[in-house]
Amino acid sequence: MSVTYYCIKDLKLLGKEEDCIHYLYNQGEGWVVDNHNILMDRIMGYDESEPADSPYKIGNTSIMDLVEELSEKEADKFIENL
């Protein structure tokens, strides 16, 4: 099983990708499926404000900079500090 943890900096959220499924950590519920693609949009650099034909719609580095990969230990510490 492959798990990668992420800090979503602009929203101060914790996310993870586990076996190609994306999750967000919700303090009251634990890990919940990211049905709104919050994490994946940042990983892919998807900028919804760009026009559909814009070359900056996908791969926008400003959006990609909003997410940072974390170690499992750092993710555990993030959860502890909530």
Salt bridges, closest charged atoms under 4 A:
ASP10 OD2 - ARG42 NH2 3.01
GLU17 OE1 - HIS22 NE2 3.66
GLU18 OE1 - LYS16 NZ 2.81
